[in-house]
Amino acid sequence: MDSDADGVRDSTDNCHQTPRGATLIAQGCSALDVAENPRLIVKPILQDLEAIKKSLAGTPSAAAVAKHLDEAGGEFKRAAIKIADGNICNASSEYNRGLLRLSDAEGLLRKVIGADNDQTRQLAGLRSLNQEAIIGGSVFNQVCKSVASRRSTGRITRIDDAARRIEIDSKLVVGLATSFLTKDQLYVGRVVQVNGPHFRSGAAMAQDLVVAQAEQGPHGGLFVDCLQLRVTPPQTNSPGSPGPVTKLQLAGFQDGDQVMVEAGMGIAAEDVGCPAPRFPAQKRYSLHAKLSYTVHGNNRVSDRQVTRTLALDLDSEDRPVLLPADIPSGTIVTMTVLSREQTVKTLPGGIRVYSPVRVLAIRTYQLDMAGPRRTLITGLRRGPVYARRDLDLIAF
């Protein structure tokens, strides 16, 4: 079976979503596939590197070798991060430093074990790893050489959230860099400018998307904005109050490009004009929210990227979903929110049948997990949409 029709059977294909007609450069993968997921190349190198380090653990004289291997692994990781961010041709310096550290490690190991032991398992493994890393570097060089331009404009014709890809004018497949950010809502039919590396094979990697200047808001009955994202404060109502949940606009908590939030706050959906239900079929609108942020370790190498789902299927009738309490104060969190539509048919007997979900729009927000006092003061000064009656209960 060849699910992506790239000429490579799925059983030996490392990339099962290669764009149609794209040139393969490694392991059944196109330039876009490698740029989206450079771990395909780097992960086996790092695994072999760790295996060699483990085999040297009982050799005290090889401590300097292990140090060079650690440094090489760190450089390879940094190169992969740059590539996934869309900085494809700027990652060569890190990768080349990694190759140099590997070469240094091989030279040191040869001295440690002596000239007569060149064929020992450790040295042979390190030589093999060196060649593997050189081949990986040549793959990344091919990806860089396949970049033809860095900008294009067209109309969004498809959004595939699962694959983190969109389609422009039904021909340009656009992947999203890990640092992808847009201030504009994205939906099928909108004209956008794609900024980022464009490959010769008809694919691109977006570092950001901006709405074309001539493009206006949604038209033609597309209810992109009928269900809107709201923020709920830590204290939703006065103690004992049976009233509805307080929902505030994000604008009241914005500070520049960031939204000031805190643990205990939540997100909710508000219906501001969705079509009225009709029997037997009706449109249903919901929000899907994901969070992405960096957990910092003792050094850059130990940093890790965390992605977690905040809300799977949030509509206006649902209770607020609270922001995670375990995210450290001061962390900048990227929240990606998908506006979605599906058709619900009610069959005889009250059985409901749901159509597949269609993504109408994608929005991203930068959340600053600030302290409680800072957040509440910011929100109140900017004037929330709904007046609160329990302000005297907030401790400043």
LUMMI-207323 format. One record per residue (C-alpha): residue in one letter; x, y, z. Coordinates in Angstrom, 1 decimal. Layout:
LUMMI-207323
<atom type="A" u="X" v="Y" w="Z"/>
...
This chain:
LUMMI-207323
<atom type="M" u="0.0" v="0.0" w="0.0"/>
<atom type="D" u="1.2" v="3.5" w="-0.9"/>
<atom type="S" u="-1.2" v="5.9" w="0.9"/>
<atom type="D" u="0.4" v="9.1" w="-0.2"/>
<atom type="A" u="1.1" v="7.9" w="-3.8"/>
<atom type="D" u="4.8" v="8.9" w="-3.7"/>
<atom type="G" u="6.1" v="5.6" w="-5.1"/>
<atom type="V" u="7.3" v="4.3" w="-1.7"/>
<atom type="R" u="5.3" v="1.5" w="0.0"/>
<atom type="D" u="4.0" v="2.4" w="3.5"/>
<atom type="S" u="5.9" v="-0.4" w="5.1"/>
<atom type="T" u="9.2" v="1.4" w="4.2"/>
<atom type="D" u="8.0" v="5.0" w="4.0"/>
<atom type="N" u="8.8" v="7.3" w="6.9"/>
<atom type="C" u="6.5" v="10.0" w="5.7"/>
<atom type="H" u="2.9" v="9.1" w="4.8"/>
<atom type="Q" u="1.6" v="12.5" w="4.0"/>
<atom type="T" u="4.1" v="13.6" w="1.3"/>
<atom type="P" u="2.5" v="16.3" w="-1.0"/>
<atom type="R" u="1.5" v="15.0" w="-4.4"/>
<atom type="G" u="4.2" v="15.3" w="-7.0"/>
<atom type="A" u="6.9" v="16.4" w="-4.4"/>
<atom type="T" u="10.5" v="15.3" w="-5.0"/>
<atom type="L" u="11.7" v="12.7" w="-2.5"/>
<atom type="I" u="15.0" v="13.5" w="-0.8"/>
<atom type="A" u="15.3" v="10.8" w="1.9"/>
<atom type="Q" u="13.4" v="7.8" w="3.2"/>
<atom type="G" u="10.3" v="8.5" w="1.2"/>
<atom type="C" u="10.2" v="12.1" w="2.5"/>
<atom type="S" u="10.0" v="15.4" w="0.7"/>
<atom type="A" u="11.7" v="18.7" w="1.7"/>
<atom type="L" u="8.5" v="19.8" w="3.5"/>
<atom type="D" u="8.3" v="16.5" w="5.4"/>
<atom type="V" u="11.9" v="16.8" w="6.6"/>
<atom type="A" u="11.5" v="20.5" w="7.5"/>
<atom type="E" u="8.3" v="19.8" w="9.5"/>
<atom type="N" u="9.9" v="16.9" w="11.4"/>
<atom type="P" u="13.7" v="17.0" w="11.4"/>
<atom type="R" u="13.6" v="14.4" w="14.1"/>
<atom type="L" u="13.3" v="11.8" w="11.3"/>
<atom type="I" u="17.0" v="12.5" w="10.6"/>
<atom type="V" u="18.3" v="13.5" w="14.0"/>
<atom type="K" u="16.6" v="11.0" w="16.3"/>
<atom type="P" u="18.4" v="7.9" w="15.0"/>
<atom type="I" u="21.7" v="9.8" w="15.3"/>
<atom type="L" u="21.0" v="10.8" w="18.9"/>
<atom type="Q" u="20.0" v="7.2" w="19.8"/>
<atom type="D" u="23.2" v="5.8" w="18.5"/>
<atom type="L" u="25.1" v="8.5" w="20.2"/>
<atom type="E" u="23.5" v="7.6" w="23.6"/>
<atom type="A" u="24.3" v="3.9" w="23.0"/>
<atom type="I" u="28.0" v="4.7" w="22.5"/>
<atom type="K" u="28.1" v="6.9" w="25.6"/>
<atom type="K" u="26.6" v="4.0" w="27.6"/>
<atom type="S" u="29.2" v="1.6" w="26.3"/>
<atom type="L" u="31.9" v="4.0" w="27.4"/>
<atom type="A" u="30.5" v="4.6" w="30.9"/>
<atom type="G" u="32.9" v="2.1" w="32.5"/>
<atom type="T" u="36.0" v="3.7" w="31.0"/>
<atom type="P" u="37.2" v="6.6" w="33.2"/>
<atom type="S" u="39.7" v="7.7" w="30.6"/>
<atom type="A" u="36.9" v="8.2" w="28.1"/>
<atom type="A" u="35.2" v="11.0" w="30.1"/>
<atom type="A" u="36.4" v="13.6" w="27.6"/>
<atom type="V" u="35.0" v="11.6" w="24.8"/>
<atom type="A" u="31.6" v="11.5" w="26.5"/>
<atom type="K" u="31.7" v="15.3" w="26.9"/>
<atom type="H" u="32.3" v="15.8" w="23.2"/>
<atom type="L" u="29.4" v="13.4" w="22.4"/>
<atom type="D" u="27.1" v="15.4" w="24.8"/>
<atom type="E" u="28.1" v="18.6" w="23.0"/>
<atom type="A" u="27.5" v="17.0" w="19.6"/>
<atom type="G" u="24.0" v="15.9" w="20.6"/>
<atom type="G" u="23.2" v="19.4" w="21.9"/>
<atom type="E" u="24.2" v="21.0" w="18.6"/>
<atom type="F" u="22.2" v="18.5" w="16.5"/>
<atom type="K" u="19.1" v="19.2" w="18.7"/>
<atom type="R" u="19.5" v="22.9" w="18.2"/>
<atom type="A" u="19.9" v="22.5" w="14.5"/>
<atom type="A" u="16.6" v="20.4" w="14.4"/>
<atom type="I" u="14.8" v="23.1" w="16.4"/>
<atom type="K" u="15.9" v="25.8" w="13.9"/>
<atom type="I" u="14.8" v="23.7" w="11.0"/>
<atom type="A" u="11.4" v="23.0" w="12.5"/>
<atom type="D" u="11.0" v="26.7" w="13.1"/>
<atom type="G" u="11.4" v="27.4" w="9.4"/>
<atom type="N" u="15.0" v="28.7" w="9.7"/>
<atom type="I" u="16.2" v="25.9" w="7.5"/>
<atom type="C" u="19.3" v="27.4" w="5.9"/>
<atom type="N" u="20.4" v="28.9" w="9.2"/>
<atom type="A" u="20.8" v="25.6" w="11.0"/>
<atom type="S" u="24.0" v="24.6" w="9.2"/>
<atom type="S" u="26.3" v="26.2" w="11.7"/>
<atom type="E" u="24.9" v="24.2" w="14.6"/>
<atom type="Y" u="24.9" v="21.0" w="12.7"/>
<atom type="N" u="28.5" v="21.5" w="11.5"/>
<atom type="R" u="29.6" v="22.2" w="15.1"/>
<atom type="G" u="28.0" v="18.9" w="16.0"/>
<atom type="L" u="30.0" v="17.1" w="13.2"/>
<atom type="L" u="33.2" v="18.7" w="14.5"/>
<atom type="R" u="32.5" v="17.5" w="18.1"/>
<atom type="L" u="31.9" v="14.0" w="16.8"/>
<atom type="S" u="35.2" v="14.1" w="14.9"/>
<atom type="D" u="36.9" v="15.3" w="18.0"/>
<atom type="A" u="35.4" v="12.5" w="20.0"/>
<atom type="E" u="36.6" v="9.9" w="17.5"/>
<atom type="G" u="40.2" v="11.3" w="17.7"/>
<atom type="L" u="40.1" v="11.2" w="21.5"/>
<atom type="L" u="38.8" v="7.7" w="21.6"/>
<atom type="R" u="41.5" v="6.5" w="19.3"/>
<atom type="K" u="44.1" v="7.8" w="21.7"/>
<atom type="V" u="42.4" v="6.3" w="24.7"/>
<atom type="I" u="42.2" v="2.8" w="23.4"/>
<atom type="G" u="45.5" v="2.9" w="21.5"/>
<atom type="A" u="46.4" v="2.6" w="17.8"/>
<atom type="D" u="46.3" v="-1.2" w="17.9"/>
<atom type="N" u="42.6" v="-1.3" w="18.8"/>
<atom type="D" u="41.1" v="0.6" w="15.9"/>
<atom type="Q" u="38.5" v="-2.1" w="15.3"/>
<atom type="T" u="37.1" v="-2.2" w="18.8"/>
<atom type="R" u="33.3" v="-2.0" w="19.0"/>
<atom type="Q" u="33.2" v="1.5" w="20.5"/>
<atom type="L" u="35.5" v="3.1" w="17.8"/>
<atom type="A" u="33.8" v="1.2" w="15.0"/>
<atom type="G" u="30.4" v="2.5" w="16.3"/>
<atom type="L" u="31.6" v="6.0" w="16.5"/>
<atom type="R" u="33.0" v="5.9" w="13.0"/>
<atom type="S" u="29.6" v="4.6" w="11.8"/>
<atom type="L" u="27.8" v="7.3" w="13.7"/>
<atom type="N" u="30.1" v="9.9" w="12.2"/>
<atom type="Q" u="29.1" v="8.7" w="8.7"/>
<atom type="E" u="25.4" v="8.6" w="9.7"/>
<atom type="A" u="25.6" v="12.2" w="10.8"/>
<atom type="I" u="27.4" v="13.3" w="7.7"/>
<atom type="I" u="24.6" v="11.7" w="5.6"/>
<atom type="G" u="22.0" v="13.5" w="7.8"/>
<atom type="G" u="23.7" v="16.8" w="7.2"/>
<atom type="S" u="23.6" v="16.2" w="3.4"/>
<atom type="V" u="19.8" v="15.7" w="3.6"/>
<atom type="F" u="19.4" v="19.0" w="5.5"/>
<atom type="N" u="21.6" v="20.7" w="2.8"/>
<atom type="Q" u="19.2" v="19.3" w="0.1"/>
<atom type="V" u="16.3" v="20.8" w="2.0"/>
<atom type="C" u="18.0" v="24.1" w="2.1"/>
<atom type="K" u="18.9" v="24.0" w="-1.6"/>
<atom type="S" u="15.3" v="23.2" w="-2.6"/>
<atom type="V" u="14.1" v="26.6" w="-1.1"/>
<atom type="A" u="13.1" v="28.7" w="-4.1"/>
<atom type="S" u="11.4" v="31.7" w="-2.5"/>
<atom type="R" u="9.9" v="33.0" w="0.7"/>
<atom type="R" u="6.6" v="34.5" w="0.0"/>
<atom type="S" u="3.3" v="33.9" w="-1.9"/>
<atom type="T" u="-0.3" v="35.0" w="-1.8"/>
<atom type="G" u="-3.4" v="32.9" w="-2.4"/>
<atom type="R" u="-6.8" v="31.7" w="-1.1"/>
<atom type="I" u="-7.1" v="29.1" w="1.5"/>
<atom type="T" u="-9.0" v="26.1" w="0.0"/>
<atom type="R" u="-8.4" v="23.5" w="2.8"/>
<atom type="I" u="-7.4" v="23.3" w="6.4"/>
<atom type="D" u="-6.1" v="20.1" w="7.8"/>
<atom type="D" u="-5.5" v="20.6" w="11.5"/>
<atom type="A" u="-4.5" v="17.0" w="12.3"/>
<atom type="A" u="-1.6" v="17.3" w="9.8"/>
<atom type="R" u="-0.9" v="21.0" w="10.7"/>
<atom type="R" u="-1.2" v="21.9" w="7.0"/>
<atom type="I" u="-3.3" v="24.2" w="4.9"/>
<atom type="E" u="-3.8" v="24.3" w="1.1"/>
<atom type="I" u="-3.6" v="27.4" w="-1.0"/>
<atom type="D" u="-5.5" v="27.7" w="-4.3"/>
<atom type="S" u="-5.9" v="23.9" w="-4.3"/>
<atom type="K" u="-2.3" v="23.4" w="-5.2"/>
<atom type="L" u="0.2" v="24.8" w="-2.7"/>
<atom type="V" u="0.5" v="22.6" w="0.4"/>
<atom type="V" u="1.7" v="24.7" w="3.4"/>
<atom type="G" u="3.0" v="23.2" w="6.6"/>
<atom type="L" u="3.2" v="25.2" w="9.8"/>
<atom type="A" u="6.5" v="25.9" w="11.5"/>
<atom type="T" u="6.7" v="25.1" w="15.2"/>
<atom type="S" u="6.9" v="28.8" w="15.9"/>
<atom type="F" u="4.0" v="29.6" w="13.6"/>
<atom type="L" u="1.9" v="32.5" w="14.7"/>
<atom type="T" u="-0.8" v="34.6" w="13.1"/>
<atom type="K" u="-2.8" v="37.6" w="14.4"/>
<atom type="D" u="-5.5" v="37.0" w="11.9"/>
<atom type="Q" u="-8.3" v="34.4" w="11.8"/>
<atom type="L" u="-7.8" v="31.8" w="9.1"/>
<atom type="Y" u="-10.7" v="30.1" w="7.3"/>
<atom type="V" u="-11.4" v="28.5" w="4.0"/>
<atom type="G" u="-11.9" v="31.2" w="1.4"/>
<atom type="R" u="-9.7" v="33.8" w="3.0"/>
<atom type="V" u="-6.8" v="35.3" w="0.9"/>
<atom type="V" u="-3.5" v="35.2" w="2.8"/>
<atom type="Q" u="0.2" v="36.0" w="2.3"/>
<atom type="V" u="2.4" v="33.0" w="3.2"/>
<atom type="N" u="5.7" v="34.0" w="4.7"/>
<atom type="G" u="8.4" v="31.3" w="5.0"/>
<atom type="P" u="10.5" v="28.9" w="2.9"/>
<atom type="H" u="8.8" v="27.8" w="-0.4"/>
<atom type="F" u="10.2" v="24.7" w="-2.0"/>
<atom type="R" u="10.6" v="24.0" w="-5.7"/>
<atom type="S" u="8.3" v="21.0" w="-5.5"/>
<atom type="G" u="5.2" v="23.1" w="-4.8"/>
<atom type="A" u="5.1" v="23.1" w="-1.0"/>
<atom type="A" u="5.9" v="25.7" w="1.6"/>
<atom type="M" u="6.5" v="26.1" w="5.3"/>
<atom type="A" u="4.7" v="29.0" w="6.9"/>
<atom type="Q" u="6.4" v="30.9" w="9.7"/>
<atom type="D" u="3.5" v="33.3" w="9.7"/>
<atom type="L" u="0.4" v="34.1" w="7.6"/>
<atom type="V" u="-1.1" v="37.6" w="7.2"/>
<atom type="V" u="-4.4" v="38.5" w="5.6"/>
<atom type="A" u="-4.0" v="40.2" w="2.2"/>
<atom type="Q" u="-4.6" v="43.9" w="2.3"/>
<atom type="A" u="-7.6" v="43.7" w="-0.1"/>
<atom type="E" u="-9.2" v="40.9" w="1.9"/>
<atom type="Q" u="-12.2" v="41.9" w="4.0"/>
<atom type="G" u="-14.0" v="39.8" w="6.7"/>
<atom type="P" u="-16.0" v="36.6" w="6.1"/>
<atom type="H" u="-18.9" v="36.8" w="3.7"/>
<atom type="G" u="-21.4" v="34.5" w="2.0"/>
<atom type="G" u="-23.0" v="33.1" w="5.1"/>
<atom type="L" u="-19.9" v="31.7" w="6.7"/>
<atom type="F" u="-20.5" v="31.9" w="10.4"/>
<atom type="V" u="-16.9" v="32.1" w="11.5"/>
<atom type="D" u="-17.5" v="34.6" w="14.3"/>
<atom type="C" u="-20.9" v="33.4" w="15.6"/>
<atom type="L" u="-19.2" v="31.5" w="18.5"/>
<atom type="Q" u="-16.5" v="33.5" w="20.2"/>
<atom type="L" u="-13.9" v="32.8" w="22.8"/>
<atom type="R" u="-14.3" v="34.4" w="26.2"/>
<atom type="V" u="-12.3" v="34.5" w="29.4"/>
<atom type="T" u="-13.8" v="33.6" w="32.8"/>
<atom type="P" u="-12.3" v="35.1" w="36.0"/>
<atom type="P" u="-11.2" v="33.0" w="38.9"/>
<atom type="Q" u="-14.3" v="34.1" w="40.8"/>
<atom type="T" u="-17.2" v="33.6" w="38.5"/>
<atom type="N" u="-20.0" v="34.9" w="40.8"/>
<atom type="S" u="-20.6" v="36.1" w="44.2"/>
<atom type="P" u="-20.6" v="33.3" w="46.8"/>
<atom type="G" u="-23.9" v="31.5" w="46.7"/>
<atom type="S" u="-25.0" v="33.3" w="43.6"/>
<atom type="P" u="-27.0" v="31.1" w="41.1"/>
<atom type="G" u="-26.4" v="33.5" w="38.2"/>
<atom type="P" u="-24.7" v="32.6" w="34.9"/>
<atom type="V" u="-21.0" v="32.3" w="34.5"/>
<atom type="T" u="-19.3" v="35.6" w="33.9"/>
<atom type="K" u="-17.8" v="35.8" w="30.5"/>
<atom type="L" u="-15.3" v="38.5" w="29.6"/>
<atom type="Q" u="-13.8" v="39.6" w="26.2"/>
<atom type="L" u="-10.1" v="38.9" w="25.8"/>
<atom type="A" u="-9.6" v="42.6" w="24.9"/>
<atom type="G" u="-10.0" v="43.5" w="28.5"/>
<atom type="F" u="-6.9" v="41.4" w="29.4"/>
<atom type="Q" u="-4.7" v="42.3" w="26.5"/>
<atom type="D" u="-1.3" v="44.0" w="27.1"/>
<atom type="G" u="0.2" v="44.6" w="23.6"/>
<atom type="D" u="0.1" v="41.3" w="21.8"/>
<atom type="Q" u="-0.3" v="39.2" w="24.9"/>
<atom type="V" u="-3.3" v="38.2" w="27.0"/>
<atom type="M" u="-2.6" v="38.4" w="30.7"/>
<atom type="V" u="-4.1" v="35.4" w="32.5"/>
<atom type="E" u="-3.6" v="33.3" w="35.6"/>
<atom type="A" u="-4.3" v="29.9" w="37.0"/>
<atom type="G" u="-7.9" v="29.7" w="38.1"/>
<atom type="M" u="-9.1" v="31.6" w="35.1"/>
<atom type="G" u="-10.8" v="29.7" w="32.3"/>
<atom type="I" u="-12.0" v="29.9" w="28.7"/>
<atom type="A" u="-15.6" v="29.6" w="27.5"/>
<atom type="A" u="-17.6" v="30.0" w="24.3"/>
<atom type="E" u="-20.3" v="32.5" w="23.7"/>
<atom type="D" u="-23.0" v="32.4" w="21.0"/>
<atom type="V" u="-23.2" v="35.9" w="19.4"/>
<atom type="G" u="-25.3" v="35.0" w="16.4"/>
<atom type="C" u="-25.1" v="31.4" w="15.3"/>
<atom type="P" u="-28.0" v="30.1" w="13.2"/>
<atom type="A" u="-31.1" v="29.1" w="15.1"/>
<atom type="P" u="-31.7" v="25.3" w="15.3"/>
<atom type="R" u="-33.8" v="23.8" w="12.5"/>
<atom type="F" u="-35.4" v="20.3" w="12.5"/>
<atom type="P" u="-34.3" v="17.7" w="11.4"/>
<atom type="A" u="-30.8" v="19.1" w="10.5"/>
<atom type="Q" u="-29.0" v="22.0" w="12.2"/>
<atom type="K" u="-25.5" v="23.5" w="12.2"/>
<atom type="R" u="-23.4" v="23.1" w="15.4"/>
<atom type="Y" u="-20.5" v="25.3" w="16.2"/>
<atom type="S" u="-17.7" v="24.6" w="18.7"/>
<atom type="L" u="-14.2" v="25.5" w="19.7"/>
<atom type="H" u="-11.1" v="23.3" w="20.0"/>
<atom type="A" u="-8.2" v="24.8" w="22.0"/>
<atom type="K" u="-4.6" v="23.6" w="22.4"/>
<atom type="L" u="-1.7" v="25.0" w="24.5"/>
<atom type="S" u="2.0" v="25.0" w="23.6"/>
<atom type="Y" u="4.8" v="26.3" w="25.8"/>
<atom type="T" u="8.4" v="25.6" w="26.7"/>
<atom type="V" u="9.4" v="24.1" w="30.0"/>
<atom type="H" u="12.9" v="25.3" w="30.8"/>
<atom type="G" u="15.5" v="23.0" w="32.3"/>
<atom type="N" u="19.0" v="23.7" w="33.7"/>
<atom type="N" u="20.3" v="24.5" w="30.2"/>
<atom type="R" u="19.0" v="24.9" w="26.7"/>
<atom type="V" u="19.6" v="21.2" w="25.8"/>
<atom type="S" u="17.2" v="20.1" w="28.6"/>
<atom type="D" u="14.4" v="22.5" w="27.6"/>
<atom type="R" u="11.3" v="20.7" w="26.3"/>
<atom type="Q" u="8.3" v="21.7" w="24.3"/>
<atom type="V" u="4.9" v="20.8" w="25.8"/>
<atom type="T" u="1.7" v="20.6" w="23.8"/>
<atom type="R" u="-1.6" v="19.8" w="25.5"/>
<atom type="T" u="-5.3" v="19.9" w="24.7"/>
<atom type="L" u="-7.2" v="22.4" w="26.8"/>
<atom type="A" u="-10.7" v="22.0" w="25.3"/>
<atom type="L" u="-11.8" v="19.2" w="22.9"/>
<atom type="D" u="-15.2" v="20.4" w="21.9"/>
<atom type="L" u="-16.4" v="23.6" w="23.6"/>
<atom type="D" u="-19.7" v="25.1" w="22.8"/>
<atom type="S" u="-21.8" v="27.9" w="24.4"/>
<atom type="E" u="-23.7" v="25.5" w="26.7"/>
<atom type="D" u="-20.5" v="24.1" w="28.3"/>
<atom type="R" u="-19.0" v="25.1" w="31.6"/>
<atom type="P" u="-15.7" v="27.0" w="31.4"/>
<atom type="V" u="-12.5" v="25.0" w="31.0"/>
<atom type="L" u="-9.9" v="26.1" w="33.5"/>
<atom type="L" u="-6.4" v="26.9" w="32.5"/>
<atom type="P" u="-3.9" v="24.4" w="33.9"/>
<atom type="A" u="-2.6" v="25.3" w="37.4"/>
<atom type="D" u="0.8" v="23.7" w="36.9"/>
<atom type="I" u="2.1" v="26.1" w="34.4"/>
<atom type="P" u="4.7" v="28.4" w="36.1"/>
<atom type="S" u="3.9" v="32.1" w="36.5"/>
<atom type="G" u="5.6" v="34.1" w="33.8"/>
<atom type="T" u="5.4" v="31.4" w="31.1"/>
<atom type="I" u="4.4" v="32.5" w="27.7"/>
<atom type="V" u="1.8" v="30.1" w="26.3"/>
<atom type="T" u="0.6" v="29.9" w="22.7"/>
<atom type="M" u="-3.0" v="29.0" w="22.6"/>
<atom type="T" u="-4.4" v="27.8" w="19.2"/>
<atom type="V" u="-8.2" v="27.9" w="18.9"/>
<atom type="L" u="-10.1" v="26.2" w="16.1"/>
<atom type="S" u="-13.6" v="27.4" w="15.2"/>
<atom type="R" u="-15.5" v="24.4" w="13.9"/>
<atom type="E" u="-18.8" v="23.5" w="12.3"/>
<atom type="Q" u="-20.7" v="20.3" w="11.8"/>
<atom type="T" u="-24.2" v="19.2" w="10.8"/>
<atom type="V" u="-26.4" v="17.4" w="13.3"/>
<atom type="K" u="-29.3" v="15.4" w="12.0"/>
<atom type="T" u="-32.1" v="14.1" w="14.3"/>
<atom type="L" u="-33.5" v="10.8" w="13.2"/>
<atom type="P" u="-36.8" v="9.3" w="14.2"/>
<atom type="G" u="-36.6" v="8.2" w="17.8"/>
<atom type="G" u="-34.4" v="11.1" w="18.7"/>
<atom type="I" u="-31.2" v="9.5" w="17.4"/>
<atom type="R" u="-28.6" v="12.2" w="16.5"/>
<atom type="V" u="-26.1" v="11.7" w="13.6"/>
<atom type="Y" u="-23.1" v="14.0" w="13.5"/>
<atom type="S" u="-21.2" v="14.9" w="10.3"/>
<atom type="P" u="-17.4" v="15.2" w="10.3"/>
<atom type="V" u="-16.1" v="18.4" w="11.8"/>
<atom type="R" u="-15.1" v="21.2" w="9.4"/>
<atom type="V" u="-12.5" v="23.7" w="10.5"/>
<atom type="L" u="-13.7" v="27.2" w="9.7"/>
<atom type="A" u="-11.0" v="29.4" w="11.3"/>
<atom type="I" u="-7.7" v="29.2" w="13.3"/>
<atom type="R" u="-6.7" v="31.8" w="15.8"/>
<atom type="T" u="-3.6" v="32.0" w="17.9"/>
<atom type="Y" u="-3.1" v="33.9" w="21.2"/>
<atom type="Q" u="-0.1" v="34.6" w="23.3"/>
<atom type="L" u="-1.0" v="34.0" w="27.0"/>
<atom type="D" u="1.2" v="35.5" w="29.7"/>
<atom type="M" u="0.7" v="33.4" w="32.9"/>
<atom type="A" u="0.9" v="36.4" w="35.2"/>
<atom type="G" u="0.3" v="36.7" w="38.9"/>
<atom type="P" u="-3.2" v="37.1" w="40.2"/>
<atom type="R" u="-3.0" v="40.8" w="41.1"/>
<atom type="R" u="-1.5" v="41.9" w="37.8"/>
<atom type="T" u="-4.1" v="40.0" w="35.8"/>
<atom type="L" u="-7.2" v="41.3" w="37.6"/>
<atom type="I" u="-6.0" v="44.9" w="37.6"/>
<atom type="T" u="-5.3" v="44.8" w="33.9"/>
<atom type="G" u="-8.7" v="43.3" w="33.1"/>
<atom type="L" u="-10.7" v="45.8" w="35.3"/>
<atom type="R" u="-8.9" v="48.8" w="34.0"/>
<atom type="R" u="-9.6" v="48.0" w="30.4"/>
<atom type="G" u="-13.3" v="47.5" w="31.2"/>
<atom type="P" u="-14.8" v="44.0" w="30.8"/>
<atom type="V" u="-17.9" v="43.6" w="28.7"/>
<atom type="Y" u="-20.0" v="42.4" w="31.6"/>
<atom type="A" u="-20.0" v="44.6" w="34.7"/>
<atom type="R" u="-19.1" v="42.6" w="37.9"/>
<atom type="R" u="-21.0" v="43.2" w="41.1"/>
<atom type="D" u="-18.5" v="41.5" w="43.4"/>
<atom type="L" u="-15.5" v="43.7" w="42.9"/>
<atom type="D" u="-15.4" v="44.3" w="46.7"/>
<atom type="L" u="-14.5" v="40.6" w="47.1"/>
<atom type="I" u="-11.3" v="40.9" w="45.1"/>
<atom type="A" u="-8.2" v="41.4" w="47.2"/>
<atom type="F" u="-5.8" v="43.8" w="45.6"/>
